[in-house]
Amino acid sequence: MIFHVLTLFPDMIIQSTSHSILGRGIKSGLIEVNPVNIRDFAINKHGQVDDAPYGGGAGMVMMAPPIYDAYTHVRKQAICKTMPVVYLSPQGKVLTQAMAQELSLYPEMILLCGHYEGVDERVIEEIVTQEISIGDYVLTGGEPAALVLMDAVSRLVPGVLGKPESHMDESFSGVGQALMLEYPHYTRPAEFMGRKVPDILLSGHHGQIEVWRREEAVKRTQMKRPDLL
């Protein structure tokens, strides 16, 4: 899986993807992150990539030409000619596990990180295949959202987590046909602050443990996220 990230802050992407699951995926060769600095395609020697909005108003707007040229640069070197181009935007559909699973099927994708008041609408119309939001709030830029998306997608790429079943029981991965939160987890010590690990988890009866975990997943979902049921 190759993530081409169109950004004004490539160092932010590089530093944040060198750790944990993403970092391991990169070291193993299963994940590649290619930060593309939009300023390298600026319209003048001053590195200009933004300008005042037509019609007036506060803030600046990222210009279409530098973004389009950065996109074209990536397309020329890309292997997958049908890869999605995702604009991280508060106006997009909110990211779900199902969306992450769908995106994980592509060998490559382009992520566009906006800044300021956003990007020129014409470049969205020209190159973007879908807009994705990570929640109903506004961020300073698209980089944090891009990192969230890359993390969610990367862990679904075969081999990244080590064991294929590692992500199957996680929250939002589904229990049967239902979308559920994950069951509670416990580790040593067996007792902490007067709270004991449930006896069933110490029983060694794997079938009964599986039933308990599914029941707990349903209870937890009913209590914390009944909207999922």
SEKOL-266957 format. One record per residue (C-alpha): chain; z negated, x negated, y negated. Coordinates in pm, whole numbers, always signed. Each point is the difference from the previous one (the first is absolute). Example, Ala and Ser with C-alpha at 12.3 -4.5 7.8 and 13.67 -1.06 7.14 Angstrom:
% SEKOL-266957
  mol       z       x       y
    A    -780   -1230    +450
    A     +66    -137    -344
This chain:
% SEKOL-266957
  mol       z       x       y
    A      +0      +0      +0
    A    +104    -139    -338
    A    -149    +134    -324
    A    +205     -88    -309
    A    -231     +66    -296
    A    +160     +30    -345
    A    -285     -91    -235
    A     -99    -161    -328
    A    -295    -170    +173
    A    +120    -173    +320
    A    -317    -213     +21
    A    -206    +316     +32
    A    +203     +98    +306
    A      -4    -348    +155
    A    -376     -46     -38
    A     -87    +345    +128
    A    +218     -17    +313
    A    -131    -331    +127
    A    -312    +148    +158
    A    -111    +235    +277
    A    +259    +201    +197
    A    +287     -65    -238
    A     -74    -371      -3
    A     -11     -13    +380
    A    +323    +197     +22
    A    +170    -246    -235
    A    -128    -304    +193
    A    +121    +148    +328
    A    +346     +65    -145
    A     -22    +377     +50
    A     -34     +70    -373
    A    +179    -158    -293
    A     -86     +68    -363
    A    +264     -95    -255
    A    -127     +40    -358
    A    +293     +16    -244
    A     -90     -72    -362
    A    +182    +252    -219
    A     -37    -240    -294
    A    +244    -234    +175
    A    +264    +260     -84
    A    -106     +56    -362
    A    +263     +90    -258
    A     -69    -304    -221
    A    -163    -344      -5
    A    -327    +153    -119
    A     -48    +170    +334
    A     +24    +350    -144
    A     -21    +274    +261
    A    -135    +289    -207
    A     +78    +181    -324
    A    -116    +289    -216
    A     +82    +346    +135
    A    +284    +201    -147
    A    -139    +299    -186
    A    -313    -187    -101
    A    -344      +2    +152
    A    -272    -243     +99
    A     +48    -289    +237
    A    +302    -179    +140
    A    +248     +84    +275
    A    +133    -242    +259
    A    +373     -45     -53
    A    +260    +100    +259
    A    +223    -314      +4
    A    -263    -257    +115
    A    -125    +234    +272
    A    +350     +80    +118
    A     +99    -366      +8
    A    -313     -87    +200
    A     +84    +282    +241
    A    +360    -121     +34
    A    -125    -352     +70
    A    -212    +131    +289
    A    +278    +221    +137
    A    +237    -296     +24
    A    -240    -193    +224
    A    -135    +296    +198
    A     +76     +56    +366
    A     -63    +376      -2
    A    +251    +174    -227
    A    -169    +339     +34
    A    -353    -113     -86
    A    -212    +233    -213
    A     -69     -79    -364
    A    -349    +124     -90
    A    -119     +39    -356
    A    -381      +0     -19
    A     -65    +283    -242
    A    -274    +260     -72
    A    +284    +254      +2
    A     +87     -74    +364
    A    -117    +169    +317
    A    -348    -112    +100
    A      +7    -260    +277
    A     -94    +128    +345
    A     -28    -160    +342
    A    +316    +185    +105
    A    +191    -155    -291
    A    -131    -345     +92
    A    +113     +52    +360
    A    +346    +103    -114
    A     +35    -303    -228
    A    -120    -235    +276
    A    +319     +78    +193
    A    +213    -184    -257
    A     +49    -377     +31
    A      +2     -39    -380
    A     -90    +189    -315
    A      -5     -53    -375
    A    -310     +88    -200
    A     +38     +43    -376
    A    -316     -54    -207
    A      +7    +157    -343
    A    -207     -90    -306
    A     -69    +118    -354
    A    +118    +360     -43
    A    +222     -28    +308
    A    +363     -90     +60
    A    +325    +126    -146
    A     +83    +324    +181
    A    +358    -107     +57
    A     -95    -285    +231
    A    -215    +242    +204
    A    +298    +230     +35
    A    +228    -289     +93
    A    -199    -191    +264
    A    -323    +175    +105
    A      +5    +195    +327
    A    -358    +129     -22
    A    -301      -7    -229
    A    -346     -48    +151
    A    -345     +36    -155
    A    -330    -118    +148
    A    -198    +268    -181
    A     -26    +230    -298
    A     -99    -262    -254
    A    +173    -256    -220
    A      -2    -377     +61
    A     +91    -277    -243
    A    +291     -99    +221
    A    +162     +65    +335
    A    -122    -318    +171
    A    -330    +140    +136
    A    +187    +302    +137
    A    +263    -226    +157
    A    -275    -201    +171
    A    -154    +319    +139
    A    +337    +114    +132
    A     +74    -338    +158
    A    -339      -4    +171
    A     +44    +353    +139
    A    +350     -73    +128
    A     -63    -353    +132
    A    -274    +102    +240
    A    +250    +234    +170
    A    +252    -278     +64
    A     -17     -88    +372
    A    -204    -314     +61
    A    -168     -21    -339
    A    -332    +141    +123
    A     +23    -182    +332
    A     -54    +301    +227
    A    +246    +294     -27
    A    -283    +252     +39
    A    -210    -151    -283
    A    +112    +254    -261
    A     +37    +304    +227
    A    -355    +135     -45
    A     -33     -74    -370
    A     -45    +266    -265
    A    +316    +201     -71
    A    +173    -133    +312
    A     -55    +334    +174
    A    -195    +126    +300
    A    +254    +185    +208
    A    +206    +191    -253
    A    -282     +25    -254
    A     -65    -232    -293
    A    -355    -125     +32
    A    -243    -245    -151
    A    -123    -276    +229
    A    -317     +30    +208
    A    -311    -203    -106
    A     -36    -360    +117
    A    -309    -199    +103
    A     -73    -362     +98
    A    -308    -218     +58
    A    -291     +36     -43
    A     -60    +312    +209
    A    -261    +117    -255
    A      +7     -52    -377
    A    -249    +142    -253
    A    -119    +245    +265
    A    +352    +122     +70
    A    +122     -41    +357
    A    +351     -29    +139
    A     +90    +329    +180
    A     -95     -26    +368
    A    +347     +98    +115
    A    +145    -323    -145
    A    -240    -203    +213
    A     +66    +197    +319
    A    +311    -182    +117
    A    +172    +334     +81
    A    +331     -55    -174
    A    +132    +351     +64
    A    -307    +161    -153
    A     +10    -246    -290
    A    +359    +101     -72
    A     -99    +369      -3
    A    -295     -75    -232
    A    +223    -194    -239
    A    +251    +282     -22
    A    -277    +254     -62
    A    -148    -221    -270
    A    +342     -40    -162
    A     +31    +379     -22
    A    -353     +37    -140
    A     +55    -272    -258
    A    +329    +152    -112
    A    -155    +347     -30
    A    -283    -141    -209
    A    +185    -249    -223
    A    +364    +110     -10
    A     +34    +362    +116
    A    +331     +15    -190
    A    +155    -206    +279
    A     -69    +265    +264
